[in-house]
Amino acid sequence: MQVFHRSTNVLSRFSIFGSLFVLGGLVWALALINRSPYNTQARIAKEQPIQFSHQHHAGQLGIDCRYCHTTVERTAYAGVPPTKTCMNCHSQIWVDSPFLEPVRSSWRTDQSIEWIKVNDLPDFVYFNHSIHVAKGVGCVTCHGRVDQMNLTWQESSLQMEWCLGCHREPERYVRPREFVFKMDWQPSTDQLTLGRELVKEYNIQSRTECFTCHR
C-alpha cells in the first residue's frame, strides 16, 4: 500500500538539491564577504591626526621611503618617523601652517604623535620587512602606489591566501634589489623570466610552512 503520493518523490529531490544550492550560495556569499573591504578594510583611507600626504611627499617631492621608515632594511618593522624627522623640514618651511600645529605641539611637549596604523596584521602573524626587502620585494607589491595616495589606505587584503600567492610563486613579484623602493618600476623584460632569474640569484625559497609566519 502506497502511503505517499508519487509527487512526494519529486518534492523530496527538489528539496534536497535546492538545499544544496542554497548552502552553496551561502558559502559563496560568506567567502565574498570575507574578502570584501568591509571585512579586510582594504582600500579604505584612514584619517590621521595630521593631514599627511604620501602623494605630496613621496610622489611630488620624491622623498625616499627610507627617509621616514628608517629601519625597513634592518628590522622586522619599517618604523614610524619621530617628530624630529618631520621637523627637519618643517622647522624651515610651512612653519606657521595650522595643519602642522600637531607636529609643532609634539615637538614642544615631547609627546609622540598618535598615528593610526594602516597595515595592521593580527598579533599571531609574524612579518619581517627586512627579509622581504633583501629578497627584492618592492614596497608597491604590498602597499600599492603610496606615492599616489593623499590619504593612505591598505592596498591589499593582507589575508593569508594573499600572502601565500606570493610565497608560492615569488617569481611573479620580485624585482632587482636596487628598485625595491622605486614605485613606478616596470620590468624591461618579461616578469616571469626576470623573476625566475632573481629567485635563483637571491636564493628565494617558496616558504609555505605554517611556522614561517605563525610563531
N, C-alpha and C positions, 0 to 999 in steps of 0.2 A: 504493500500500500504506500503510495507516494504522499508524504506529508506536506512538502513544499512544492509550489508551482515551479515549472521548469524555468520560468523567467528569473527565479531566485539565483540560479547559477550565473546568469549574465550579470545580475546586480552584484553578486559576490566578486566576480572577476573585475568588474568595473571599480568596485570599492577598493580592492587590493591594489590594482595598478594605479588607480587615482591617488591612493595614499602614498605610493612610492614616488609619484610625480610631485606631490605636494611636499613630501620630505626632501626630495632632491632640490626643489625650488627654495625651500627654507635654508638648506645647507649652502646653496649658491648665493642667496641673499646675505647670509651671515658672513660668507667669505668676502663679498663686496664691501660690506660694512667694515669688516676687519681691516681691509686695505684702503679704505676711504680716508680722506683728510680729516673727517670727523673723528676718527679713531687715532690716526697716526700724527695728526697736526701738521702734515706736510703741506708746504706752500701757503701757510697761514702766517702772515707777517706778525712779528712780536713787537709790541710797544716797549720802548726802553725809557729809562729815566732821563735820557738825553736824546735829542733828535740826531743820532749819529747816522751818517750815510756812507755805506761802503762804496756806493756808486761814485760819490764825490772823491773820497779818499783813495780808494784802490783803483777806481776807473779813471776819473778825470785827472787826478793828481799823480796817479801811477805809483803810489806808495806800496812797497813790497809787503806781502803778508807778514814776513818775519820781523818787520819793524815793530809791530804791535804784539804779534804772537811769537814771542822770543824763544820759547822753549820747544817749539814744534819739531825741531830736528834732533832734540836730545832726550826728551822725556815723553811719557805717555800723554801728557796734557799739552795742548797748544799754548795755554797761558792766556790770561786776561790782562790787558795792559794796565799798569798802575797809572794813577792820575799824573804822575811825573811825565809819562810818555806823551800824554795829551798836552801838558803844559810846555813841553819842549818847543812846540809851535805856537800854542795859544797864549803864551806869555808875550808873544810878539805880534800876533795877528788876531783879529776879531776879539780884542781884549775887553771890549765893552758890550759884546753881544749878549742879550738877555738869555738866549738859548744856552749859552755856555756858563751861566751862573752856577749850575750844579757842579761843574768841573772846578770853578774857582773856589766854591764853598768847600769842596772836598780837599782842595789843596790847602786852604786856610786852616781847616779843622783837623786835617789828617784822618778823615773818615772815608773809607773806601766807597766808591760808587756802587750801588747795588744793581749791577747789570742782570737782566733776565736771560737765563741760559736758553739758547735757541735749539741746539742739537743736544738733547738730554737723553742719554741712554739709561736703561734700568740699572740699578745697583748690582744686579747679578751678571752684567755684561762687562767684560774687560776689553778695552780698546786702547791700542798704543799708537799714537800719532807718529812717533819717530820711526818705527819699523816700516810703516806704510810709505812714508816719505823716502826712506832709504831704498825701498823696493820699486820706486818710480810710480807711485800712485799720486796723481795730481790732486790739488785741493778741489778743483772743479768737479772731479769724479764723484765726490761725496757731497760737497757743499754747493754745487751749482755755480752759476756765474754771479758770485757775490759782488763782482765789480760792476754789475748792472742792477744791484738792489739798493733802493733808498732805505726802506725798512727791511731788515734781514729776516728771512724765513728759513725753515728747514726744507731743503730741496727734495729729499728722498724720504721714503717711509721709515728707514732705519730698522725695519723688521728683519728677522733672521733670514727669510728667504731672499731678501735683497742683498744682504751680506754674502750669503752662500753663492749667489750668482757670480760675484767677483772671485770668490775663493775657488770656485770650481773651474772657472775659465779666466784666469788672470790675464791671459794674452789679449783679451778684448779691451782691457782697461789701462794697462801700464804704459808709461811713456819714458823717454830718456830723463834721467835724474835732473839734468840742467833745466828742464822745462816743467818741473813739478809745480812751481809757483807762477807759471805763465798761464793766465786764464784763457787766452784766445789761441793757445797752441793747437795746431792740427797736424796730423802725421803727413809727411811728404810722400809716403808710400802707403800701401795697404796696411791697415791697423793690425790685422791678424799676422801678416808676415813680419812686421816690426815687432809685434808683441811676442811672438814665439822666439825671436832672437833675444829680446830683452829678458824673457823668462829664463832662458839658458844662461845669459851673461850675468844676471843678477841672482842666479840660483834661487829663483822663486818656486816655492813648493805649494801645491794645492792643499792647503790645510783646512780640512773639514771636520776634524775630530772635535767632539764637544768641549774638551778641556782647552782648546785653543782660545776660546772666548769666554768660557764659563769656568772660573777658577775659585 
